[in-house]
Amino acid sequence: MKRFALALVLAACASKPAPAPQQPPEQPAGAAKDTRSPLEQRRDAACEVVGKRTAECAAADSKALFQAGKIKETEFKNATDPAVVAKDAQVYADKCKAKRDYSSRQIRVLEMCPKYESECEPFLACLQNLQPQTK
């Protein structure tokens, strides 16, 4: 009898319901689905990074020109103002994103130049590879 009671207890413990499988989180009702292709998503992300770097390089160039006495202090302050640098970065990124005919090679150039070139001069030289290849 003890064995039968023990078997019932073990059977009762073993028959716990399995936990419900977790569902992936649903998007909120108002969230828009990204309809861009993966290539367009890569282009847009790279354009943001390159825009920031080119604006930083322009500010560094203004600093060098000011130190060399080639521009006035007001021009230097205007060119290196954080709001101006941010606006320059956004303008570049917007123009870059609007370009619809980038090849996958050109998008790769946009992705790789900021990663591999830490100095402005080589970075800007790297961006020359954005030019379409001639056949």
N, C-alpha and C positions, 0 to 999 in steps of 0.2 A: 504494500500500500504506500509505503514511504517513497518507493521508486516511482510509482504512478503520480503521486503528488509533486515530486521533484521534476518529473517530465513535464507536467502541466505548467509549473512555474517557469521552467526554461523555455517552453514553447511560447508562453505569454510574453516573456522578455524578448525573445528573438523576433517576434512579429511586430516590431515597432514600424510604423509607417515611414517610408523613405522620405527624406526631405524633398520639398518641391524644387525642381531645377530652377536656377536663377535665370531670369529673363534679362536680356540686354536693356540698358536704360533707354526709354523712349525719348525722342526729341520733343521738346515743348511744342505746343500747338502752333505758336507763332514763329518758330525757328525756320529759317529758310534753308533749303537743301543746296549745297554747293554743286552747281551744274557745270563747273569748269572741268575740262579734261585734266588728267594728271600732268600733262606737259604745260598747260596753262597755269596750274597751281604752282609748279616748280618755277616757271618764269616769274610769276608774281612775287613769290617769296624771294627769289634772287634779286629782282628789281628793287625790293625794299632795302636789302643789305647793300647793294651796289650804290643806291641813292644816298644812303647814310655815309658810306665811305667817300664818295666823290665830293659830297658837301664838306666833310672833314678835311679832305685834301685841299679844297678851295680855300678853306679858312687857314690852313697851314701855309698855303701859298701867299695869302694876304699878309700873314705874319712875317714871312720872309721878305716880301716886298717892302713892308713898313720898316723892318730893321735895316734894309738896304737904303732906305730913304727915297724909295721910288713912289710911295703913296703917302698921303697925309694921314694924320692920326684919326680924323673923323671918318675917312674912307675905311681905315683899318677897323675902327670900332663898329661901323655899319656892317662890314663884311663878316666880322666874327661874332656879331650878336647872336646869342643862342636861338632866338626866334627866326632870324634870317637863315641861319644854318639849317634849322629844322624845315623851314619853308623850301629852301633849295633842295633838300633831300626829298621832300614830298613831290616837288615839281619833276625832278628826275625820275622818281619811281612811277609817277603817273604817266609820263611820256613813254617810259620803258614798257609798262604794262599795256599801253594802248597799241604797241607794235604787235601786230597779229601774225606777221610772217617770219618770226624767228624760227630757225631750224633747231633741231635737238642739239646740234653741235654748238650753236650760238648760246643756247640756254645753258649748256655745260660750261661755256666760257664765263657766263655770268655767275654761275655757282662756284667755279674754281678760283677765279682771280682773287676774290677777297680771302679765300682760305689760304692760298699759297703765297701771296704777296703782302707783306706787312708794311712796306714802305710805299709812299704815295707814287713816286716816279715809276717803279716797276709795276705797281698796280695799274696805273693809267696806261702804261705800255701794254700790259696784258689785255686790257680792254680793246686794244686795236684789233685783236683777233675776232671781234664781233663783226667785222666787215665780211660780207658774203664771200665765199670762196669762188674763185673763177675756175671754170672747167677747161 
